[in-house]
Amino acid sequence: MKLVPLGEWVVVKPVEAAPTRNGLWIPHNAEKEQYLIGTVVEKGAVLVDAAPLGSDILSRIMPGDMVVYDKVGSVTVRIGNEEHVLVKAREIVGVVTL
């Protein structure tokens, strides 16, 4: 099965750990932050008139990008054995570059 997002939604696969400034990987459950890191799997196609904020962010991210997103506005779904998170584009706060 494949999850195809609609509108300004983005499918993100959460990463099990996040890199620190020193190169150490810390698991998400060790932190109590509201922001998480994941890899973009698929993004929706939003009309420019419908959601100008979402369309700007959608034009900047591509599948495979590692992003920081707000977990409060996200929806977690399980497809098969994999967990995915649906996030609105405006809830993505940055792209991680290593």
KAMO-V292603 format. One record per pair of residues at least 12 apart in sequence whose C-alpha atoms are under 10 Angstrom apart, sorted by the first residue. I is the first residue (numbers start at 0). GAP is how many residues later the second one is. Records with the same first field share a line. If there is no record, write none. Layout:
I = GAP + GAP
//
This chain:
0 = 78 + 79
1 = 40 + 77 + 78
2 = 38 + 39 + 40 + 74 + 75 + 76 + 81 + 83
3 = 37 + 38 + 39 + 40 + 82
4 = 36 + 37 + 38 + 39 + 40 + 81 + 82 + 83
5 = 37 + 38 + 39 + 40 + 82
6 = 36 + 37 + 38 + 39 + 40 + 43 + 44 + 47 + 48 + 81 + 82
7 = 35 + 36 + 37 + 38 + 39 + 42 + 43 + 44 + 45 + 46 + 47 + 48 + 49 + 50 + 78 + 79 + 80 + 81 + 82
8 = 33 + 34 + 35 + 36 + 37 + 45 + 49 + 65 + 76 + 77 + 78 + 79 + 80 + 81 + 82
9 = 30 + 31 + 32 + 33 + 34 + 35 + 44 + 48 + 51 + 53 + 64 + 75 + 76 + 77 + 78 + 79 + 80 + 81 + 82
10 = 27 + 28 + 29 + 30 + 31 + 32 + 33 + 52 + 63 + 64 + 65 + 66 + 73 + 74 + 75 + 76 + 77 + 78
11 = 25 + 26 + 27 + 28 + 29 + 30 + 31 + 51 + 52 + 53 + 54 + 55 + 56 + 57 + 62 + 64 + 71 + 72 + 73 + 74 + 75
12 = 24 + 25 + 26 + 27 + 28 + 29 + 51 + 53 + 54 + 63 + 69 + 70 + 71 + 72 + 73
13 = 14 + 22 + 23 + 24 + 25 + 26 + 52 + 53 + 54 + 55 + 62 + 68 + 69 + 70 + 71
14 = 12 + 13 + 21 + 22 + 23 + 24 + 51 + 52
15 = 12 + 13 + 20 + 21 + 22
16 = 12 + 13 + 19 + 20 + 21
17 = 18 + 19 + 20 + 78
18 = 18 + 77 + 79
20 = 77
22 = 75
32 = 37 + 38
33 = 35 + 36 + 37 + 38
34 = 33 + 34 + 35 + 36 + 37 + 56 + 57 + 58
35 = 31 + 32 + 33 + 34 + 35 + 36 + 56
36 = 29 + 30 + 31 + 32 + 33 + 34 + 55 + 57 + 58 + 59
37 = 26 + 27 + 28 + 29 + 30 + 31 + 46 + 47 + 57 + 58
38 = 23 + 24 + 25 + 26 + 27 + 28 + 29 + 45 + 46 + 56 + 57
39 = 21 + 22 + 23 + 24 + 25 + 26 + 27 + 44 + 45 + 46 + 47
40 = 21 + 22 + 23 + 24 + 25 + 43 + 44
41 = 19 + 20 + 21 + 22 + 44
42 = 15 + 16 + 18 + 19 + 20 + 43 + 44 + 45 + 46
43 = 14 + 44 + 45
44 = 13 + 14
45 = 12 + 13 + 43
50 = 38 + 39
51 = 38
52 = 36 + 37
53 = 34 + 35 + 36 + 37 + 38
54 = 34 + 35
55 = 33 + 34
56 = 31 + 32 + 33 + 34 + 35 + 36 + 37
57 = 30 + 31 + 32 + 34
58 = 30
59 = 35
60 = 28 + 31 + 33 + 34
64 = 30 + 31 + 32
65 = 28 + 29 + 30 + 31 + 32
66 = 25 + 26 + 27 + 28 + 29 + 30
67 = 23 + 24 + 25 + 26 + 27 + 28
68 = 18 + 19 + 20 + 21 + 22 + 23 + 24 + 25 + 26
69 = 17 + 18 + 20 + 21 + 22 + 23
70 = 14 + 15 + 16 + 20 + 21
71 = 15 + 19
72 = 13 + 14 + 15 + 17 + 18
73 = 12 + 13 + 14 + 17
74 = 12 + 13
//
